[in-house]
Structures are given as structure tokens and as C-alpha cells.
Amino acid sequence: MEKQFNFSSDYCPTKKECFDILDDYGTPDHVKLHCNAVSETGRAIAVALNEKGLHLNTNLIASAGYLHDIARVHKNHEEVGGAYLKSIGLFDVGNLVSQHKIHKVKGAIENLQEVDILCIADRVVLQSHFVGPEKRMEYIKKKALKKFGKENEHILDKVIADFISFIEALENYLGDRIYNLVPNDIRV
């Protein structure tokens, strides 16, 4: 890593700054495209929720989205990425990044927080495009079955059904499909 970054703990870097950080860290191009789609999706969801009365930090969600897979090539990438971001001063962004893989979305939509939005966005984006919960969950299930075996399929099916139901409730709350909220260039 060549550049020396030194940010304040609550600073939310711009898209350009995020991509400079990704470049400096050596994040692969295909991962950067995924991060871009997650960020744009997260920001769109947060803006729509804020219009309904929530008070989400859209800049924090966008920055964390751009940087959430900075360390994707590492085992426990969420922890490695979060630690790296905290080491350059981005404590709030690093905190969200470190939680993006383990967080479980549930509860009342009115109580959603920034980490929830990052998690939702990551779970509806496949590679560099918004694909929705069904297609993304199908992909996750295939990977999980290879890792954990067929005997856990019923657990995965329950988690997937719950997430799809949650997204349906979120879209009902918003009065629109997430697909209609995201930028055209990341739609499939």
C-alpha cells in the first residue's frame, strides 16, 4: 500500500476516495464493481426510507458499501477489511464493514440502522448488479450447500424464505420495489 490515509473516525469518504482506498489496498476490479452496486443499492434504499421518516446516514451507508469487500480475497474478509479501515481512521465505516457478513436482518422496518441497510444491499446484489433477493439467495444457497452439506438445506431454506419475506415487507413499506429505486446502470 502506497498512500497514507488518515481520516477522522466519523468521516464518510466520497466515492472517489473509496476507490482510491480500494486501489491502494489492491482490491480486484470485479470486487470493486460489486462494491459499487452494493453502495448504490444501499444508498437508494436509505434515501427511500429517510423519505418515510427514518434518519439513516446515507453517506455512511454509501461509503461502507463501496468499501465493504475491500479485503474480499482474505479469509474473514469482513474482519480484515474493518480492521484496515479503522487503522486509517475510518472507525464508523470500518465498524459497519466488520459487521456486514454476520448481521441478521429482522425486526421492525422503522428500527433499521445503517448496518441493516448495508446487509440488505449486499444480499440483493450479485456481482455488479442488483438481482433481487430470490436470485441472490439462490447463489448463496449453492455456495452454502457446498460448504456445509445438504443436511443443512432446510435451515438455509428457512433463512432464505425469511429474508425474501422481509424484503417484501420492506418494499410494501416503501410503496415501491427496490428494483425501481436503484440506478439503471446496476439493474439486470
N, C-alpha and C positions, 0 to 999 in steps of 0.2 A: 504494500500500500504506500502510495507516494504522497498524497496530500495530507496535511494535518488539519483535521476538523476540530472545532471547539465551539460547541453550541451551548446555549442555556438549557436547563432541564425541561422547560415547558415550550421551547421553540418548536415550531412545526415547519420543517424545511419545505421550500417550494418544489414543484415537480422537477425543475432543472437541478436544484441542489440534491434532491433524492437520486436522480440519475447519475450525478457526479459521484455520490457516495456509492451507489451500486457499481459504477465503473471502477472506482478506486478499490473496492473490495474484490473485484473480479467476478461479479455475478454474471453468469452466462446470458446471452442475448434472449434466448427463448424464455428464460425465467423473468427477465425484465419486462417482456411483453405480457406475461401472466400478471406480474405485479401492477402494471399499468391498468389492465382490465379490472383487477380487484379494487384498485383505488377509485377508478371512475364509477364502478358499481356501488361501492360503499358511500362515496360522496353523493350519488344520486338518491340512494335510499335515505341518507341522513337529511338531505335537503327536504325531501318529501315529508319525512317525519317531523322536521322542525316546522314545516308549514302547518302541521296538525297540532302544534303546541309543545313538542319536545324541545329540549335545549341541548342538542348534541354539538360537539366541537367538530365541525365539518373539516377544518384544516388538519386536526389531529388524525381523523379517520383517513383522510386522503394521504397524508404523509406516511402513516403506518401501513396503508395499503401499498403504496409504492415500495416500501422497504420490508414488507412482511416476510419475504422469502430471500432476503439478502444472502443468507447462508444456506440456501437450499441444498447445496452439494454436501453439506455436513450432516452427520448423524445428530439428532436432536437439534435440527436447524433453528427451531424457534428459540431455544435457549442460547445457542451460539450467536444468532443474529441479534437477539435482545441485549445480550451482554456487550456485543460490539457497539451497538448504537448507544448504550449507556456510557461506554468508555469514551465516546466522542461528545458526550454531554447531552445527548437526546434521551433523557430519562423517561419522559412521558411516552414518547414514541416507542422506545425500547421496551417499556413495560407492556404496551399493547402487543408488540411483536412477540414477546416471550409467552404471551397467553393465547395466541391466535389458533393454536392447534388443539389445545386441551379444553378450551371453553365450551360449555354446553349451552346452546341457546334454548331457553324456556322461560316461562313466566309471562307476565302481562306485557303487552307491547308498549304501554305507557312507561314502563320501567327499563326499557332498553338503554344500554350505555354504549359508549364508543367501542368497547371490545366486542360487544354483541354484533354490532354492525360490521366490523372487520371480519368476524367469523362468518356471518351470513354471506357477505360478499365473496369470501373465499370459497364457500360451499355452493355457489351458483355460477362460478366461473370455471371453465375448463380450458386449459392452455391460455390462449389470448382472447377468449370470447365468453360473453355471457351466454350460458346454455340453459339456465334454469335448474331447479333443484332435482328434477327427475333424472336428467341426463348426467349431471354431476354425481349424484348419489349412485347411479349405476356404475360409473367409473370407479368410485371409491369402494363400492362393494366388491368389484372384481379384484381390486388390489388387496382388500382386507381378507377375502376368502383364500387367496394365495398365501397370505402371511399367517392367518390364524386357523385356516381349515374350515371345511364345510359344516362341521359340528356347531359352529357359531353363527350359521346363517340366519337362524330365527332371531337372534339378538340384533344382528345387522338390519334385518327387515323391519324390526320394531323401531330402531333408531331412525331409519330412513323414512318410514311412514310418519313418525312424529315430526321430523323436520319438514317434510312436504306439507303436512297439515299446518305447521307453524307458518310456513311461507304463504299458504293460502289465507290464513288469518291475517297476516301482515298486509297482504295485498287487499283484502277486504277493508282493513282499517284505513289503508291509504286511498282506497277508491280507484285503484289502477294496478295494472300488472307491472312488476319490476321491469320487465322487458321494455315497456313503453317509456320508462324513466331513464334508462341508460343511453349513453351516446350511440348513435347509429354505427360508428366505426368498430364497436366491440360486440355488436349483435351478430348472431349466426344467421 
